[in-house]
Amino acid sequence: MQTVLLGCFALDLLDLSNNNFYGQIFPKYMNLTHLHWLYLDNNHFSGKMDDANIPVQLSHLKGLELIDISETSLCGSMVSSSNLSSVKHLYLQKNAINGIPCKISELSNLHVLVLRGNSLQGHIPNELCQLGKLQIPWEIRKLQNIRALNLSSNLLSSVVPESFSNLKMTESLDLSHNILSGHTPPQLTELNLLSNFNVSYNNLSGPTPDKEQFATFDKSSYRGNHDLCGSLIRKKCSSALKPPATPTEGAEEEEDDSVIDMVALKWSFGASFLT
């Protein structure tokens, strides 16, 4: 395969999905400088990510905007590279990845990161988490171009961060099948573009938001949270149960200095260029 691709200097899209490829992906002598979209999903690049140097092997492909290496039996800690700063869509779902590096921030143009169905545990960016728990720092709010977050079916703990209300471009937010607790922040109603919301099968409690677009979401968005209440799920709330007040600007600044747990990511990406 590598020999065949040597002369493909102008190649823009490469789809090698659903094969039995294994081993090294692209050595540096392969000058695929115009490659923008790369699909390697459903192959057999088995072994640890840091041993296979994925996506480090791809770091010389500086024009990449989409990388899909999902369902390829990869394990170990996710590897990042500043040379992949052009990547907007990174699909790593259904592998056995167990960690996310602090350098994930080097992917400055990232819009979509899919990590669902992995084995995430241990340390997370900024070293602010406890072993065995997934916790995301408040800096997640800086990813203001993200269109969708999906880290469902992991071990995300603690609360849904209020700082998600800063992700103004988000259209889909899926935090289902984790161990999140606490209230659903009413500040999330500020996400005016949000059309898909799912926090089902967690340990959330208290009133569900019922304003703006949250009044239109189906009750299945909250299924499996037995201590939730509100008109949407047709369960009356006790008078003692009130959603937390929106923090003042000063209080929000103070909150930003604390650890915020969780997160997930996936954009239902309608790729018109798919083969």
C-alpha positions as CSV (number, residue, x, y, z in Angstrom):
1,M,0.0,0.0,0.0
2,Q,2.8,2.4,0.9
3,T,4.5,1.9,-2.5
4,V,1.2,2.7,-4.3
5,L,0.7,5.9,-2.4
6,L,4.2,7.3,-3.0
7,G,3.3,9.2,-6.1
8,C,-0.1,10.5,-4.9
9,F,1.1,14.0,-4.1
10,A,-2.2,15.7,-4.8
11,L,-4.3,13.2,-2.9
12,D,-7.1,15.0,-1.0
13,L,-9.1,12.2,0.6
14,L,-8.0,8.7,1.5
15,D,-10.5,6.0,2.7
16,L,-8.8,2.8,3.8
17,S,-11.6,1.8,6.3
18,N,-12.9,-1.7,6.7
19,N,-9.8,-3.6,5.8
20,N,-7.2,-5.7,7.6
21,F,-4.3,-3.3,7.6
22,Y,-1.8,-3.4,10.5
23,G,1.6,-2.0,11.5
24,Q,2.9,1.4,10.6
25,I,0.5,3.8,8.9
26,F,2.5,6.4,6.9
27,P,6.3,6.8,7.1
28,K,7.6,10.4,6.9
29,Y,9.0,9.8,3.4
30,M,5.4,9.7,2.1
31,N,4.7,13.2,0.9
32,L,0.9,13.4,1.2
33,T,1.0,17.1,1.9
34,H,-2.4,17.8,0.3
35,L,-4.3,15.1,2.3
36,H,-7.2,16.5,4.2
37,W,-9.5,13.6,5.1
38,L,-8.1,10.3,6.3
39,Y,-10.3,7.2,7.2
40,L,-8.5,4.3,8.7
41,D,-11.4,2.9,10.9
42,N,-12.2,-0.8,11.2
43,N,-8.6,-2.0,10.7
44,H,-6.2,-3.8,13.0
45,F,-3.6,-1.3,14.2
46,S,-3.3,-3.3,17.4
47,G,-0.9,-2.4,20.2
48,K,-0.4,0.6,22.4
49,M,-0.9,4.1,20.9
50,D,2.5,5.3,22.2
51,D,4.2,2.3,20.7
52,A,2.5,2.7,17.4
53,N,3.0,6.4,17.5
54,I,-0.5,7.2,16.4
55,P,-1.3,9.9,15.5
56,V,2.4,10.9,15.8
57,Q,3.0,8.9,12.6
58,L,0.6,11.3,10.9
59,S,2.2,14.5,12.3
60,H,4.0,15.2,9.0
61,L,0.6,15.4,7.3
62,K,0.0,19.0,8.3
63,G,-3.0,19.6,6.2
64,L,-5.2,16.9,7.8
65,E,-8.6,18.1,8.9
66,L,-10.3,14.8,9.7
67,I,-8.7,11.6,11.1
68,D,-10.8,8.5,11.8
69,I,-8.9,5.7,13.5
70,S,-11.9,4.3,15.4
71,E,-12.4,0.6,16.0
72,T,-8.7,-0.3,15.3
73,S,-7.9,-2.1,18.5
74,L,-5.6,0.7,19.8
75,C,-4.9,0.8,23.5
76,G,-2.8,2.9,25.9
77,S,-2.8,6.7,26.2
78,M,-3.9,8.9,23.4
79,V,-0.9,10.7,21.7
80,S,-1.1,14.3,20.6
81,S,1.0,16.4,18.3
82,S,1.3,20.2,17.7
83,N,1.9,19.4,14.0
84,L,-1.8,18.2,13.8
85,S,-3.1,21.6,14.8
86,S,-5.2,21.7,11.6
87,V,-7.3,18.7,12.6
88,K,-11.0,19.6,13.2
89,H,-12.5,16.1,13.5
90,L,-10.8,13.3,15.4
91,Y,-12.6,10.0,15.8
92,L,-11.1,7.5,18.3
93,Q,-14.2,5.6,19.5
94,K,-14.4,1.9,20.3
95,N,-10.7,1.3,21.0
96,A,-9.1,0.6,24.4
97,I,-7.6,4.1,25.0
98,N,-7.1,4.7,28.7
99,G,-5.8,8.3,28.9
100,I,-5.9,11.8,27.4
101,P,-2.7,13.8,27.4
102,C,-2.4,17.4,28.6
103,K,-1.2,18.3,25.1
104,I,-4.6,17.7,23.7
105,S,-4.8,21.6,23.8
106,E,-2.3,21.6,21.0
107,L,-5.2,20.6,18.7
108,S,-6.3,24.2,18.7
109,N,-8.7,23.9,15.8
110,L,-10.5,20.8,17.1
111,H,-14.2,20.9,16.6
112,V,-15.1,17.2,17.2
113,L,-13.4,14.7,19.4
114,V,-15.1,11.3,19.8
115,L,-13.8,9.0,22.6
116,R,-16.9,7.0,23.5
117,G,-16.6,3.3,24.1
118,N,-13.0,3.4,25.3
119,S,-11.4,2.6,28.7
120,L,-10.7,6.1,29.9
121,Q,-9.4,6.3,33.4
122,G,-6.6,7.9,35.5
123,H,-5.2,11.3,34.8
124,I,-6.8,13.9,32.5
125,P,-5.5,17.3,31.3
126,N,-4.0,19.7,33.9
127,E,-3.5,16.8,36.3
128,L,-6.6,17.9,38.2
129,C,-8.3,14.5,38.5
130,Q,-8.2,11.6,40.8
131,L,-7.1,8.1,39.7
132,G,-9.9,6.0,38.3
133,K,-12.1,9.1,37.7
134,L,-12.5,11.2,34.6
135,Q,-12.5,14.9,35.5
136,I,-12.2,17.8,33.0
137,P,-10.8,21.2,34.1
138,W,-12.7,24.4,33.6
139,E,-10.6,25.2,30.6
140,I,-13.0,23.1,28.6
141,R,-15.1,26.3,28.2
142,K,-12.4,27.7,25.9
143,L,-13.4,25.2,23.2
144,Q,-16.0,27.6,21.9
145,N,-16.0,26.2,18.4
146,I,-17.0,22.7,19.4
147,R,-20.3,21.7,17.8
148,A,-20.8,18.5,19.8
149,L,-19.5,16.8,22.9
150,N,-20.0,13.1,23.4
151,L,-18.1,11.0,26.1
152,S,-21.0,8.8,26.9
153,S,-20.5,5.3,28.3
154,N,-17.4,6.2,30.4
155,L,-16.8,6.8,34.1
156,L,-17.3,10.6,34.2
157,S,-17.9,11.7,37.8
158,S,-18.9,14.6,40.0
159,V,-21.3,17.3,38.4
160,V,-22.3,18.7,35.1
161,P,-20.2,21.9,34.9
162,E,-22.0,25.2,34.6
163,S,-19.2,26.4,32.4
164,F,-20.7,24.4,29.6
165,S,-22.9,27.4,29.1
166,N,-19.9,29.0,27.4
167,L,-19.9,26.5,24.6
168,K,-22.2,28.7,22.5
169,M,-21.7,26.7,19.2
170,T,-22.6,23.4,20.7
171,E,-25.5,21.6,19.0
172,S,-25.2,18.2,20.7
173,L,-24.3,17.3,24.2
174,D,-24.2,13.6,25.3
175,L,-23.1,12.7,28.8
176,S,-25.2,9.6,29.2
177,H,-24.2,6.3,30.9
178,N,-21.8,7.8,33.4
179,I,-21.9,8.5,37.2
180,L,-22.6,12.2,37.2
181,S,-24.4,13.6,40.2
182,G,-26.0,16.9,41.3
183,H,-28.3,19.2,39.4
184,T,-28.6,19.8,35.7
185,P,-27.3,23.4,35.5
186,P,-30.1,25.9,34.5
187,Q,-27.3,27.9,32.8
188,L,-27.3,25.3,30.0
189,T,-30.5,27.0,28.6
190,E,-28.1,29.6,27.3
191,L,-26.9,27.1,24.6
192,N,-29.3,28.4,22.0
193,L,-28.1,26.1,19.3
194,L,-28.4,23.0,21.4
195,S,-30.8,20.5,19.6
196,N,-29.7,17.2,21.2
197,F,-29.2,16.7,24.9
198,N,-28.7,13.4,26.7
199,V,-27.8,12.9,30.4
200,S,-29.6,9.6,30.8
201,Y,-28.4,6.9,33.2
202,N,-26.4,9.0,35.6
203,N,-27.1,9.9,39.3
204,L,-28.6,13.4,38.7
205,S,-31.2,14.9,41.0
206,G,-33.4,17.9,41.4
207,P,-35.4,19.9,38.8
208,T,-34.8,19.5,35.1
209,P,-34.5,22.8,33.1
210,D,-37.8,23.7,31.5
211,K,-37.0,26.9,29.7
212,E,-36.0,27.8,26.1
213,Q,-35.1,24.7,24.0
214,F,-35.0,22.5,27.1
215,A,-38.8,22.6,27.1
216,T,-38.7,20.7,23.8
217,F,-36.4,17.8,24.7
218,D,-37.9,14.4,25.2
219,K,-38.0,12.8,28.7
220,S,-35.7,10.1,27.4
221,S,-32.9,12.6,27.7
222,Y,-33.2,12.1,31.5
223,R,-34.0,8.4,31.7
224,G,-32.3,6.4,34.5
225,N,-31.9,9.4,36.9
226,H,-34.4,8.4,39.6
227,D,-34.0,11.6,41.7
228,L,-34.9,14.0,38.9
229,C,-38.2,15.9,38.9
230,G,-40.0,18.4,36.8
231,S,-42.8,18.9,34.3
232,L,-40.8,17.3,31.5
233,I,-40.5,14.0,33.2
234,R,-44.0,14.3,34.8
235,K,-42.7,14.1,38.4
236,K,-43.6,16.9,40.8
237,C,-40.7,18.5,42.6
238,S,-40.7,19.1,46.4
239,S,-40.9,22.8,47.4
240,A,-37.4,22.3,48.9
241,L,-35.9,21.4,45.6
242,K,-34.9,24.4,43.7
243,P,-32.3,24.8,41.0
244,P,-29.1,26.5,42.1
245,A,-29.1,30.3,41.5
246,T,-27.2,31.6,38.6
247,P,-23.8,32.8,40.0
248,T,-22.8,36.4,39.9
249,E,-19.8,37.4,37.8
250,G,-17.5,37.3,40.8
251,A,-18.8,33.9,41.9
252,E,-18.3,32.6,38.3
253,E,-14.7,33.8,38.4
254,E,-14.2,31.9,41.6
255,E,-15.7,28.8,40.2
256,D,-13.4,29.0,37.2
257,D,-10.4,28.3,39.5
258,S,-11.9,25.0,40.7
259,V,-11.9,21.5,39.2
260,I,-14.8,20.6,37.0
261,D,-15.6,17.0,36.3
262,M,-16.6,15.2,33.1
263,V,-17.3,15.7,29.4
264,A,-17.9,13.8,26.2
265,L,-17.8,14.4,22.6
266,K,-19.3,13.5,19.4
267,W,-20.7,15.4,16.4
268,S,-23.1,13.6,14.1
269,F,-21.0,14.8,11.2
270,G,-22.8,14.6,7.8
271,A,-19.8,14.1,5.7
272,S,-20.7,14.9,2.1
273,F,-17.3,13.8,0.9
274,L,-17.5,10.3,2.3
275,T,-16.9,7.6,-0.3
